[in-house]
Amino acid sequence: MTDPFEKYVASPPKKCTVCGGPFSPEKPAITKEFTGEYYAFCSAECMGAFEGDPEKFARLDEEDENGD
């Protein structure tokens, strides 16, 4: 099994978990670990929204990855 951080580094996300905004090389993503997975955010505000309801955003992120 691959370490979650190694998975994140090997294939970093291209958009914010909360707002869906893209990341730019000039402003790297802010990351947060939740239940063994890493999530990326474009701002402290988006990370704060995630922290308010992490289950919701983790579920939406998983659905987006699976194409649901």
N, CA, C and O atoms as a DFTB+ gen file, in Angstrom:
272 C
 N C O
     1  1       0.843      -1.185       0.000
     2  2       0.000       0.000       0.000
     3  2       0.883       1.242       0.000
     4  3       1.883       1.300       0.715
     5  1       0.515       2.220      -0.793
     6  2       1.289       3.440      -0.904
     7  2       0.968       4.381       0.250
     8  3      -0.187       4.531       0.649
     9  1       1.997       5.001       0.769
    10  2       1.826       6.005       1.806
    11  2       1.008       7.169       1.235
    12  3       1.285       7.606       0.118
    13  1       0.013       7.682       1.962
    14  2      -0.821       8.768       1.444
    15  2      -0.023      10.000       1.016
    16  3      -0.365      10.638       0.020
    17  1       1.038      10.342       1.755
    18  2       1.816      11.515       1.369
    19  2       2.593      11.247       0.087
    20  3       2.712      12.135      -0.756
    21  1       3.123      10.037      -0.072
    22  2       3.824       9.686      -1.312
    23  2       2.863       9.756      -2.495
    24  3       3.229      10.226      -3.572
    25  1       1.641       9.289      -2.290
    26  2       0.613       9.366      -3.332
    27  2       0.335      10.825      -3.688
    28  3       0.220      11.168      -4.865
    29  1       0.226      11.681      -2.674
    30  2      -0.035      13.103      -2.888
    31  2       1.103      13.744      -3.681
    32  3       0.859      14.492      -4.628
    33  1       2.349      13.450      -3.292
    34  2       3.514      14.039      -3.954
    35  2       3.629      13.533      -5.392
    36  3       3.961      14.303      -6.294
    37  1       3.360      12.253      -5.610
    38  2       3.464      11.669      -6.943
    39  2       2.422      12.231      -7.907
    40  3       2.680      12.358      -9.104
    41  1       1.261      12.560      -7.386
    42  2       0.177      13.078      -8.222
    43  2      -0.557      14.188      -7.471
    44  3      -1.672      13.991      -6.987
    45  1       0.087      15.368      -7.379
    46  2      -0.543      16.449      -6.610
    47  2      -1.838      16.931      -7.262
    48  3      -1.976      16.889      -8.484
    49  1      -2.770      17.381      -6.452
    50  2      -4.038      17.870      -6.998
    51  2      -3.824      19.126      -7.829
    52  3      -2.874      19.878      -7.613
    53  1      -4.716      19.335      -8.774
    54  2      -4.619      20.500      -9.648
    55  2      -5.583      21.606      -9.250
    56  3      -5.537      22.710      -9.794
    57  1      -6.466      21.297      -8.285
    58  2      -7.430      22.317      -7.866
    59  2      -7.725      22.203      -6.378
    60  3      -7.484      21.169      -5.755
    61  1      -8.247      23.275      -5.829
    62  2      -8.587      23.373      -4.413
    63  2      -9.738      22.425      -4.074
    64  3     -10.716      22.341      -4.816
    65  1      -9.620      21.723      -2.966
    66  2     -10.645      20.791      -2.509
    67  2     -11.976      21.494      -2.244
    68  3     -13.035      20.904      -2.459
    69  1     -11.939      22.741      -1.783
    70  2     -13.162      23.445      -1.387
    71  2     -13.785      24.230      -2.534
    72  3     -14.951      24.014      -2.864
    73  1     -13.022      25.146      -3.154
    74  2     -13.611      26.032      -4.164
    75  2     -13.371      25.577      -5.596
    76  3     -13.996      26.093      -6.522
    77  1     -12.466      24.610      -5.788
    78  2     -12.192      24.113      -7.134
    79  2     -11.265      24.989      -7.949
    80  3     -11.019      24.713      -9.123
    81  1     -10.744      26.055      -7.330
    82  2      -9.823      26.945      -8.033
    83  2      -8.494      26.259      -8.309
    84  3      -8.043      25.430      -7.519
    85  1      -7.857      26.608      -9.442
    86  2      -6.574      25.992      -9.781
    87  2      -5.440      26.540      -8.923
    88  3      -5.535      27.636      -8.370
    89  1      -4.373      25.764      -8.822
    90  2      -3.172      26.212      -8.121
    91  2      -2.215      26.802      -9.131
    92  3      -2.220      26.419     -10.300
    93  1      -1.394      27.734      -8.682
    94  2      -0.372      28.302      -9.552
    95  2       0.998      28.019      -8.958
    96  3       1.127      27.874      -7.742
    97  1       2.029      27.937      -9.805
    98  2       3.379      27.685      -9.291
    99  2       3.848      28.770      -8.325
   100  3       4.660      28.505      -7.439
   101  1       3.339      29.988      -8.495
   102  2       3.732      31.096      -7.627
   103  2       3.148      30.981      -6.225
   104  3       3.707      31.524      -5.272
   105  1       2.032      30.281      -6.093
   106  2       1.361      30.147      -4.798
   107  2       1.038      28.678      -4.549
   108  3      -0.030      28.205      -4.938
   109  1       1.949      27.952      -3.906
   110  2       1.705      26.524      -3.680
   111  2       0.497      26.271      -2.784
   112  3       0.075      27.140      -2.020
   113  1      -0.033      25.089      -2.893
   114  2      -1.207      24.694      -2.120
   115  2      -0.885      24.555      -0.640
   116  3       0.242      24.241      -0.255
   117  1      -1.900      24.796       0.178
   118  2      -1.852      24.520       1.616
   119  2      -2.430      23.115       1.768
   120  3      -3.461      22.811       1.168
   121  1      -1.799      22.266       2.545
   122  2      -2.288      20.897       2.672
   123  2      -2.737      20.577       4.093
   124  3      -2.293      21.189       5.064
   125  1      -3.625      19.604       4.176
   126  2      -4.162      19.146       5.462
   127  2      -4.416      17.650       5.345
   128  3      -4.973      17.182       4.352
   129  1      -4.007      16.907       6.363
   130  2      -4.268      15.471       6.400
   131  2      -5.580      15.236       7.145
   132  3      -5.835      15.844       8.185
   133  1      -6.400      14.350       6.601
   134  2      -7.663      13.987       7.235
   135  2      -7.926      12.519       6.923
   136  3      -7.975      12.135       5.755
   137  1      -8.090      11.719       7.925
   138  2      -8.335      10.273       7.834
   139  2      -7.371       9.566       6.879
   140  3      -7.776       8.704       6.099
   141  1      -6.098       9.940       6.950
   142  2      -5.081       9.272       6.153
   143  2      -4.943       9.748       4.724
   144  3      -4.153       9.186       3.966
   145  1      -5.685      10.762       4.335
   146  2      -5.586      11.334       2.991
   147  2      -5.158      12.788       3.112
   148  3      -5.418      13.442       4.122
   149  1      -4.498      13.289       2.068
   150  2      -4.083      14.691       2.052
   151  2      -4.988      15.475       1.123
   152  3      -5.308      15.031       0.021
   153  1      -5.395      16.648       1.585
   154  2      -6.259      17.533       0.823
   155  2      -5.535      18.856       0.630
   156  3      -4.753      19.275       1.483
   157  1      -5.798      19.511      -0.496
   158  2      -5.086      20.738      -0.839
   159  2      -6.060      21.907      -0.969
   160  3      -7.191      21.753      -1.429
   161  1      -5.585      23.079      -0.549
   162  2      -6.423      24.276      -0.525
   163  2      -5.662      25.456      -1.114
   164  3      -4.438      25.535      -1.006
   165  1      -6.393      26.369      -1.735
   166  2      -5.764      27.538      -2.342
   167  2      -5.557      28.660      -1.335
   168  3      -4.787      29.586      -1.589
   169  1      -6.236      28.585      -0.194
   170  2      -6.127      29.664       0.794
   171  2      -6.449      29.147       2.194
   172  3      -6.998      28.058       2.366
   173  1      -6.096      29.951       3.175
   174  2      -6.428      29.615       4.563
   175  2      -7.944      29.605       4.756
   176  3      -8.464      28.839       5.568
   177  1      -8.650      30.455       4.013
   178  2     -10.111      30.499       4.117
   179  2     -10.725      29.175       3.663
   180  3     -11.637      28.655       4.306
   181  1     -10.221      28.634       2.555
   182  2     -10.741      27.347       2.076
   183  2     -10.393      26.227       3.045
   184  3     -11.212      25.338       3.277
   185  1      -9.189      26.254       3.615
   186  2      -8.833      25.235       4.594
   187  2      -9.745      25.355       5.814
   188  3     -10.142      24.338       6.382
   189  1     -10.083      26.570       6.225
   190  2     -10.988      26.774       7.350
   191  2     -12.372      26.217       7.069
   192  3     -12.999      25.625       7.948
   193  1     -12.853      26.406       5.837
   194  2     -14.156      25.848       5.463
   195  2     -14.114      24.324       5.536
   196  3     -15.064      23.699       6.009
   197  1     -13.020      23.724       5.071
   198  2     -12.846      22.273       5.143
   199  2     -12.868      21.814       6.587
   200  3     -13.535      20.833       6.919
   201  1     -12.150      22.508       7.444
   202  2     -12.087      22.129       8.858
   203  2     -13.453      22.217       9.529
   204  3     -13.698      21.521      10.514
   205  1     -14.351      23.067       9.010
   206  2     -15.693      23.189       9.558
   207  2     -16.569      21.980       9.266
   208  3     -17.481      21.677      10.035
   209  1     -16.302      21.285       8.160
   210  2     -17.084      20.099       7.787
   211  2     -16.230      19.192       6.905
   212  3     -16.524      19.025       5.721
   213  1     -15.175      18.605       7.474
   214  2     -14.246      17.826       6.651
   215  2     -14.880      16.621       5.959
   216  3     -14.485      16.277       4.845
   217  1     -15.852      15.978       6.595
   218  2     -16.485      14.815       5.975
   219  2     -17.163      15.200       4.662
   220  3     -17.071      14.470       3.676
   221  1     -17.836      16.333       4.649
   222  2     -18.527      16.801       3.446
   223  2     -17.542      17.009       2.307
   224  3     -17.748      16.499       1.205
   225  1     -16.475      17.752       2.564
   226  2     -15.529      18.066       1.502
   227  2     -14.714      16.849       1.078
   228  3     -14.372      16.720      -0.098
   229  1     -14.399      15.960       2.006
   230  2     -13.680      14.732       1.658
   231  2     -14.545      13.873       0.736
   232  3     -14.047      13.296      -0.230
   233  1     -15.835      13.793       1.039
   234  2     -16.762      13.021       0.212
   235  2     -16.882      13.641      -1.182
   236  3     -16.862      12.920      -2.179
   237  1     -17.005      14.961      -1.261
   238  2     -17.100      15.632      -2.557
   239  2     -15.829      15.443      -3.367
   240  3     -15.887      15.240      -4.580
   241  1     -14.672      15.509      -2.697
   242  2     -13.396      15.319      -3.375
   243  2     -13.296      13.902      -3.932
   244  3     -12.829      13.707      -5.054
   245  1     -13.729      12.917      -3.156
   246  2     -13.699      11.521      -3.603
   247  2     -14.634      11.322      -4.790
   248  3     -14.278      10.632      -5.745
   249  1     -15.821      11.913      -4.743
   250  2     -16.764      11.799      -5.855
   251  2     -16.182      12.427      -7.110
   252  3     -16.350      11.891      -8.206
   253  1     -15.492      13.567      -6.961
   254  2     -14.875      14.242      -8.095
   255  2     -13.778      13.373      -8.708
   256  3     -13.669      13.283      -9.931
   257  1     -12.968      12.737      -7.868
   258  2     -11.901      11.852      -8.353
   259  2     -12.468      10.651      -9.096
   260  3     -11.880      10.190     -10.075
   261  1     -13.606      10.146      -8.636
   262  2     -14.221       8.965      -9.249
   263  2     -15.121       9.310     -10.430
   264  3     -15.623       8.415     -11.110
   265  1     -15.327      10.596     -10.675
   266  2     -16.174      11.006     -11.778
   267  2     -17.652      10.887     -11.499
   268  3     -18.456      10.878     -12.432
   269  1     -18.032      10.795     -10.235
   270  2     -19.451      10.685      -9.852
   271  2     -20.149      12.023      -9.969
   272  3     -21.344      12.122      -9.690
